[in-house]
Amino acid sequence: MSPPPPAALWCVRHGESAANVARNAAYASRSEEVDVRERDASVPLSPLGERQADALGRWWAAQPRDARPTVVLASPYERAHRTAERVVAAGAAVPNADGRPPEILLDERWREKELGLFFRVTHHAISKRYPEQWALRQEQDVFYYRPPNGESGADVVQRVRAALADLRQDYAGERVLVVCHQVTILAIRYVLERMTEAQLMRAWRAYDLANCSVTEYRPDAATGRLALARLNRTVPVAEGSAAAGDGAPVTAEPSPAEA
């Protein structure tokens, strides 16, 4: 028999990053270039992203013990890892028996979709500079289109599917927090909700996953599988510790279908 699922799975997108700010500015000005100097894995949080992570951590710290994470996993990308660190430092997770917060476990399978050659350019530039690639992207859609030196949506699903299988095997009955990325959470939804490609693409285009938003899964009593309980919840960031009124502004960015 397979082990029971985690008692809760919370998927949190990282706080606003420097690349989120730069990409929003590029699209607003219809620029072809995104002003990012770091490699994708090293992009830091913006000052607002740090505030968002702190607010989310304070909100969780104010919840009952049985509504807080016992396990914390994260993408090793700087913006996700630092978000997880700040959330845990604010008291979000249940301490271990020795009173210390749980270790943040990094796993590269939770990283963002690799954009390869197109990391620092907008889709305006792709269509202008690489017309053959743009035509191929339009033909295959982002689920199967793989940019040069990058990944397709299906590539992300493959590694996320394996990570979710390990999560179920290793953390049965635990309350698990995964801090990762927008497309990664879409891939989690695709696997756990057993979406078709068409359903995924509708979801991909329908919403912008907010920074530090919470998407929650709970076990379904009838099937034993994790079922969606909340999607893209932003109240924790906006409220922070409600009694202190120390929340943070909520931010998002253009749909990842543009990526």
Buried (B, 14 or more C-beta within 10 A) or exposed (E): EEEEBBBBBBBBBBBBBBBBBBBBEBBEEEBBEBEBEEEBBEBBBBEBBBBBBBBBBBBBBBEEEEEBBBBBBBBBBBBBBBBBBBBBBBBBBBEEEEEEBBEBBBBEBBBBBBBEBBBBBBBBBBBEEBEEBBEBBEEEBBBBBBBEEBBBBBBBBBBBBEBBEEBBEBBEEBBBBBBBBBBBBBBBBBBBBEBEBEEBBEBBEEBBBBBBBBBBBBBEEEEEEBBBBEBBBBEBBBBBBBEEEBBBEBBBBBBBBBB
